[in-house]
Amino acid sequence: MSEDLTGAQILDTPMQANDADAATIRDYLIALLALVWDHGEGFNGKRPFGNSGWEWELYAALARAGHLDGKFDEDGYLDDVDDVTGRKLISEAIRALSGAASLEGPAS
């Protein structure tokens, strides 16, 4: 995993086929925010795109790009992942959406 990964690089990470039909992590997060806005109090955080475990779609993209340690099963599904680091990377990406610099420096 790259120690000097920027929020912009995380946002530009390509996504595999996913329930949001997003090409990048940026697109995925924007689709998620749009759902929150559209559904308001009725937003389903457990299954925003119809399936639970949606966070793993983001972690899989990070692992495939080499930004995160993860293992895939024989069918190509993420089987094990460093989700603590994954959460930090996605938090960094969210901060980068605003254009604001991270208060913690580059994601690690």
Backbone bond lengths (Angstrom), bond angles and torsions (degrees), N, CA, C in turn:
res aa  C-N    CA-C-N  psi(-1)  N-CA   C-N-CA  omega(-1)  CA-C   N-CA-C  phi
1 M - - - 1.459 - - 1.523 108.80 -
2 S 1.311 115.55 139.51 1.463 121.30 -178.28 1.526 110.39 -76.62
3 E 1.311 115.50 129.89 1.458 120.58 -179.87 1.526 112.06 -80.02
4 D 1.326 117.75 -20.37 1.455 120.87 -176.52 1.527 112.13 -109.46
5 L 1.306 116.25 29.48 1.461 122.56 179.93 1.523 110.09 -68.85
6 T 1.321 116.52 129.03 1.468 120.51 179.37 1.521 110.36 -92.87
7 G 1.317 115.57 163.12 1.457 120.74 175.63 1.513 111.77 -58.83
8 A 1.322 116.99 -39.21 1.467 120.83 179.30 1.523 111.28 -63.55
9 Q 1.324 117.37 -39.64 1.460 120.64 177.93 1.529 110.94 -65.42
10 I 1.312 116.35 -39.32 1.468 120.09 177.52 1.527 108.65 -63.62
11 L 1.320 117.60 -46.48 1.465 121.38 -179.86 1.522 112.18 -59.95
12 D 1.315 117.79 -33.87 1.463 122.36 -178.04 1.525 113.20 -84.23
13 T 1.325 117.77 -0.58 1.461 121.36 -179.96 1.526 109.82 -62.37
14 P 1.335 117.27 127.74 1.474 120.12 179.21 1.525 111.36 -66.33
15 M 1.313 115.44 146.59 1.467 122.34 176.42 1.526 109.23 -103.31
16 Q 1.311 115.39 146.72 1.446 122.59 168.99 1.528 107.34 -76.11
17 A 1.324 117.93 178.13 1.469 119.99 175.06 1.526 108.22 -52.80
18 N 1.341 116.53 133.51 1.463 120.19 -175.66 1.520 110.09 -149.14
19 D 1.327 115.42 165.08 1.461 121.56 -175.82 1.520 113.88 -68.64
20 A 1.325 118.25 -16.66 1.464 121.66 178.64 1.531 111.70 -93.87
21 D 1.319 117.14 -3.67 1.472 122.04 -175.45 1.521 111.12 55.00
22 A 1.320 116.87 37.51 1.460 122.47 -177.79 1.524 110.38 -93.11
23 A 1.333 115.93 139.37 1.465 121.19 178.85 1.528 111.89 -83.59
24 T 1.325 116.46 -29.13 1.469 121.47 -178.24 1.524 109.78 -136.57
25 I 1.318 115.68 168.33 1.465 119.62 175.38 1.523 109.70 -60.95
26 R 1.324 117.84 -36.32 1.466 121.23 176.74 1.534 109.95 -56.65
27 D 1.325 116.48 -49.61 1.465 121.29 -179.17 1.528 111.29 -61.74
28 Y 1.325 116.49 -38.21 1.467 121.27 -179.74 1.527 110.36 -64.03
29 L 1.342 115.99 -47.53 1.467 119.78 -179.23 1.528 111.83 -65.31
30 I 1.311 116.64 -36.63 1.468 119.98 177.00 1.530 110.45 -66.14
31 A 1.326 117.47 -40.94 1.468 121.23 177.55 1.530 110.36 -63.35
32 L 1.322 116.38 -39.80 1.461 121.00 178.30 1.526 111.01 -64.07
33 L 1.314 116.77 -45.16 1.463 121.04 177.98 1.530 110.90 -62.81
34 A 1.321 117.21 -39.65 1.462 120.50 178.55 1.525 110.85 -61.63
35 L 1.330 116.89 -38.64 1.469 120.10 177.45 1.525 111.51 -65.33
36 V 1.331 116.09 -42.09 1.472 119.73 177.36 1.525 109.12 -58.49
37 W 1.311 116.81 -46.94 1.458 121.75 -178.99 1.528 111.45 -64.00
38 D 1.323 116.77 -47.34 1.466 121.23 -177.47 1.521 113.11 -65.11
39 H 1.334 116.71 -37.44 1.466 120.20 -173.66 1.526 113.60 -98.30
40 G 1.326 117.60 -14.43 1.470 120.62 178.12 1.514 112.00 51.40
41 E 1.328 116.19 -127.45 1.456 121.34 -177.60 1.524 112.55 -64.96
42 G 1.321 117.08 -19.77 1.458 121.05 179.57 1.523 113.36 -86.09
43 F 1.329 117.35 3.60 1.462 120.71 -179.42 1.522 110.12 -61.11
44 N 1.335 116.20 133.64 1.453 121.80 179.65 1.528 108.87 -101.74
45 G 1.310 116.77 95.98 1.452 121.59 -178.87 1.509 113.82 -67.83
46 K 1.328 117.19 -21.50 1.456 119.90 178.82 1.527 111.21 -77.20
47 R 1.324 116.87 -36.02 1.463 121.70 -177.14 1.534 110.91 -137.26
48 P 1.334 118.50 61.60 1.466 119.05 -175.20 1.523 113.96 -63.21
49 F 1.328 117.46 -30.96 1.459 120.85 -179.72 1.530 111.10 -111.57
50 G 1.334 116.15 17.20 1.457 120.93 176.77 1.515 115.07 103.15
51 N 1.325 117.99 -16.36 1.462 120.86 -179.33 1.520 109.98 -129.01
52 S 1.335 115.57 148.76 1.462 118.96 174.52 1.525 108.42 -80.61
53 G 1.303 116.64 169.37 1.454 121.21 179.90 1.516 113.47 74.79
54 W 1.325 116.77 21.39 1.462 120.89 -176.68 1.523 112.42 -60.16
55 E 1.327 118.20 -28.02 1.458 120.95 178.75 1.523 110.72 -59.22
56 W 1.340 116.24 -31.69 1.458 121.17 -178.42 1.526 111.46 -66.90
57 E 1.323 118.03 -23.92 1.469 119.18 175.07 1.530 109.70 -65.05
58 L 1.326 116.55 -38.26 1.463 121.15 177.12 1.527 110.73 -70.00
59 Y 1.324 116.75 -44.73 1.456 120.67 178.96 1.529 111.22 -61.30
60 A 1.327 117.10 -39.26 1.468 120.77 179.26 1.523 110.66 -62.06
61 A 1.320 116.81 -42.48 1.470 120.11 178.41 1.525 110.60 -62.95
62 L 1.315 116.93 -42.47 1.466 120.83 178.67 1.530 111.07 -64.22
63 A 1.324 116.75 -41.21 1.469 120.78 179.90 1.527 110.91 -67.69
64 R 1.327 117.27 -43.16 1.470 120.32 179.12 1.534 111.52 -61.95
65 A 1.326 116.21 -33.41 1.469 120.67 179.95 1.529 112.10 -80.92
66 G 1.329 117.18 -6.32 1.462 120.35 -179.32 1.509 114.11 83.90
67 H 1.336 117.05 11.04 1.466 121.51 -179.66 1.526 112.61 -86.03
68 L 1.331 116.44 -10.97 1.456 121.86 -171.76 1.521 108.22 -149.80
69 D 1.325 116.78 140.66 1.459 120.38 176.37 1.522 109.48 -75.19
70 G 1.312 116.25 128.03 1.457 121.31 178.27 1.510 110.38 -160.49
71 K 1.336 115.62 158.35 1.460 122.25 178.19 1.524 108.21 -122.86
72 F 1.335 114.99 139.81 1.455 121.47 179.80 1.519 109.63 -109.97
73 D 1.330 116.41 146.48 1.457 120.14 177.51 1.531 110.13 -81.04
74 E 1.326 116.60 -179.03 1.463 121.17 -176.08 1.530 112.80 -65.37
75 D 1.322 117.95 -18.57 1.462 121.70 178.37 1.534 112.48 -93.85
76 G 1.331 116.95 1.22 1.457 121.01 178.04 1.518 114.75 89.15
77 Y 1.343 116.66 7.55 1.462 120.25 178.30 1.526 109.95 -90.02
78 L 1.312 115.38 144.11 1.458 120.78 179.08 1.520 108.90 -64.49
79 D 1.325 116.01 123.26 1.457 121.51 -176.09 1.526 111.88 -102.86
80 D 1.328 116.06 -34.77 1.461 121.44 -178.32 1.526 107.66 -150.08
81 V 1.333 115.75 141.19 1.460 118.99 -176.40 1.525 110.13 -153.30
82 D 1.309 115.92 152.73 1.462 122.55 172.85 1.532 106.73 -80.70
83 D 1.336 116.35 84.15 1.461 120.01 -174.53 1.522 112.94 -72.30
84 V 1.320 118.61 -21.00 1.466 120.48 176.57 1.533 108.91 -65.69
85 T 1.316 115.92 -48.30 1.466 119.93 177.47 1.524 109.92 -67.56
86 G 1.314 117.18 -37.05 1.466 120.76 178.05 1.516 111.96 -58.60
87 R 1.321 116.43 -43.78 1.467 120.38 178.25 1.535 110.84 -62.76
88 K 1.332 116.59 -39.54 1.465 120.38 178.46 1.529 110.59 -63.99
89 L 1.328 116.75 -42.53 1.462 120.12 -179.76 1.521 111.46 -65.11
90 I 1.325 117.29 -42.69 1.465 119.48 178.91 1.527 110.36 -67.86
91 S 1.322 118.28 -36.47 1.468 120.70 175.14 1.523 110.42 -61.12
92 E 1.323 116.55 -40.74 1.469 121.29 177.33 1.530 109.71 -63.05
93 A 1.324 117.01 -41.85 1.468 121.02 178.92 1.522 110.89 -63.23
94 I 1.317 117.19 -41.01 1.467 120.68 179.28 1.524 110.36 -63.49
95 R 1.329 116.56 -43.32 1.473 119.38 176.81 1.521 110.53 -60.79
96 A 1.324 117.00 -38.17 1.463 121.20 -179.02 1.522 112.57 -68.16
97 L 1.332 117.97 -24.74 1.467 120.11 176.76 1.517 111.67 -58.60
98 S 1.317 116.14 -31.34 1.466 120.21 -179.17 1.518 112.13 -81.74
99 G 1.316 116.75 -11.63 1.452 120.42 -176.17 1.516 112.31 84.15
100 A 1.338 116.99 -2.58 1.460 120.96 -179.90 1.522 109.59 -80.21
101 A 1.306 116.53 143.08 1.462 121.13 176.90 1.517 108.99 -71.67
102 S 1.306 115.54 148.34 1.450 121.08 177.74 1.534 110.52 -65.95
103 L 1.322 115.81 142.06 1.446 120.25 175.58 1.519 110.81 -78.68
104 E 1.340 116.57 -18.67 1.464 121.18 -176.40 1.520 112.07 -99.76
105 G 1.298 120.29 -0.62 1.454 122.05 -176.01 1.517 109.58 84.61
106 P 1.340 117.95 -166.98 1.459 121.18 -179.06 1.526 111.18 -61.39
107 A 1.326 115.46 147.66 1.463 120.63 178.05 1.514 109.03 -66.38
108 S 1.322 115.88 143.65 1.469 119.07 177.07 1.492 110.82 -136.65
